[in-house]
């Protein structure tokens, strides 16, 4: 319908929603394909906020596939765009996603710092769910960091 009506923003939203459903079904490669179509449309239409959101989604899908280095690049770009367009909530979400990816490859100190940043941003914008998620993930990262340090002793 969006294609027939030449509604590029609606078409991009449809691809992002399709990616989210595929990701929920753990079909990460197909989710990435759908997200990439949405990303192309966001770029085509100059919708930077949407571009940042899609970058973050692609990063999460890559993280789920174990492609942490690729995920980190997408999350860093999402952070950059969120900052550029003054999207504080998006900056918090992308910081949290980046924190998870960094923790997955053992960059615990960077991960903990990013979790703290995500918590502060979530509090700033009143994102209770984001704050709770970042807090829980920070505890998991802290526990992993402590186990790592004990293993080195």
C-alpha positions as CSV (number, residue, x, y, z in Angstrom):
1,X,0.0,0.0,0.0
2,X,2.8,2.4,0.9
3,X,4.6,1.6,-2.4
4,X,1.3,2.2,-4.4
5,X,0.8,5.5,-2.6
6,X,4.5,6.5,-3.1
7,X,4.8,6.9,0.7
8,X,8.5,6.4,1.2
9,X,8.5,7.1,4.9
10,X,5.6,4.6,5.3
11,X,7.5,2.0,3.2
12,X,10.6,2.5,5.3
13,X,8.5,2.0,8.5
14,X,7.0,-1.2,7.0
15,X,10.5,-2.6,6.4
16,X,11.6,-1.6,9.9
17,X,8.5,-3.3,11.4
18,X,9.1,-6.4,9.2
19,X,12.7,-6.5,10.5
20,X,11.5,-6.3,14.1
21,X,9.1,-9.2,13.6
22,X,11.8,-11.3,11.9
23,X,14.2,-10.5,14.7
24,X,11.6,-11.5,17.3
25,X,11.3,-14.8,15.3
26,X,15.1,-15.2,15.6
27,X,15.5,-14.9,11.8
28,X,18.3,-12.4,12.2
29,X,19.7,-12.5,8.6
30,X,16.3,-11.9,7.1
31,X,15.7,-9.1,9.7
32,X,19.0,-7.5,8.7
33,X,17.9,-7.6,5.0
34,X,14.6,-5.9,5.9
35,X,16.3,-3.3,8.1
36,X,18.8,-2.6,5.3
37,X,15.9,-1.8,2.9
38,X,14.5,0.5,5.6
39,X,17.9,2.1,6.0
40,X,18.2,2.8,2.3
41,X,14.8,4.5,2.4
42,X,15.8,6.5,5.4
43,X,18.9,7.7,3.7
44,X,17.0,8.3,0.4
45,X,14.5,10.5,2.2
46,X,17.0,12.2,4.5
47,X,15.3,11.0,7.6
48,X,18.4,10.9,10.0
49,X,16.4,10.0,13.1
50,X,15.0,7.0,11.4
51,X,18.4,6.1,10.0
52,X,19.9,6.1,13.5
53,X,17.1,3.8,14.8
54,X,17.6,1.4,11.9
55,X,21.4,1.4,12.5
56,X,20.7,0.4,16.1
57,X,18.3,-2.3,15.0
58,X,20.9,-3.7,12.6
59,X,23.5,-3.7,15.3
60,X,21.2,-5.7,17.7
61,X,20.6,-8.3,14.9
62,X,24.3,-8.6,14.3
63,X,24.9,-8.9,18.0
64,X,22.4,-11.7,18.1
65,X,24.3,-13.5,15.4
66,X,27.5,-13.1,17.4
67,X,28.9,-10.5,15.0
68,X,29.9,-8.2,17.8
69,X,32.5,-6.2,16.0
70,X,30.0,-5.4,13.2
71,X,27.3,-4.6,15.8
72,X,29.7,-2.2,17.5
73,X,30.2,-0.3,14.3
74,X,26.4,0.0,13.8
75,X,25.8,1.1,17.4
76,X,28.6,3.7,17.2
77,X,27.0,5.2,14.0
78,X,23.6,5.1,15.7
79,X,25.0,7.0,18.6
80,X,26.6,9.6,16.3
81,X,23.3,10.2,14.5
82,X,21.3,10.4,17.7
83,X,23.7,13.0,19.0
84,X,23.5,14.9,15.6
85,X,19.7,15.1,15.6
86,X,19.4,15.7,19.4
87,X,17.6,12.4,20.0
88,X,18.4,11.9,23.7
89,X,16.2,8.8,24.0
90,X,17.8,7.3,20.9
91,X,21.3,8.1,22.3
92,X,20.4,6.2,25.4
93,X,19.2,3.2,23.5
94,X,22.2,3.1,21.2
95,X,24.5,3.6,24.2
96,X,22.9,0.6,25.9
97,X,23.1,-1.5,22.8
98,X,26.7,-0.6,22.4
99,X,27.4,-1.5,26.0
100,X,25.9,-4.9,25.5
101,X,28.1,-5.5,22.4
102,X,31.2,-4.3,24.1
103,X,30.5,-6.6,27.1
104,X,30.1,-9.5,24.8
105,X,33.7,-9.2,23.6
106,X,35.1,-8.6,27.1
107,X,35.5,-4.8,27.0
108,X,33.9,-4.6,30.5
109,X,35.1,-1.2,31.6
110,X,33.8,0.5,28.4
111,X,30.6,-1.5,28.7
112,X,30.0,-0.4,32.3
113,X,30.7,3.2,31.4
114,X,28.2,3.0,28.5
115,X,25.6,1.4,30.8
116,X,26.0,4.3,33.2
117,X,25.6,6.7,30.3
118,X,22.5,4.9,29.1
119,X,21.0,5.0,32.7
120,X,21.6,8.7,32.9
121,X,20.0,9.4,29.5
122,X,17.0,7.2,30.3
123,X,16.5,9.1,33.6
124,X,16.8,12.4,31.7
125,X,14.1,11.6,29.3
126,X,11.9,9.6,31.7
127,X,12.4,6.3,29.9
128,X,11.7,4.0,32.9
129,X,11.9,0.8,30.8
130,X,15.2,1.9,29.3
131,X,16.6,2.7,32.7
132,X,15.6,-0.7,34.1
133,X,17.0,-2.5,31.1
134,X,20.3,-0.7,31.4
135,X,20.5,-1.2,35.2
136,X,19.9,-5.0,34.8
137,X,22.4,-5.3,31.9
138,X,25.0,-3.3,34.0
139,X,24.6,-5.8,36.8
140,X,25.2,-8.7,34.4
141,X,28.3,-6.9,33.0
142,X,29.6,-6.2,36.4
143,X,29.2,-9.9,37.5
144,X,31.0,-11.0,34.3
145,X,33.8,-8.5,34.9
146,X,34.3,-9.7,38.5
147,X,34.4,-13.4,37.3
148,X,37.0,-12.4,34.7
149,X,39.1,-10.6,37.3
150,X,38.9,-13.6,39.7
151,X,40.0,-15.9,36.9
152,X,43.1,-13.7,36.3
153,X,44.1,-14.0,39.9
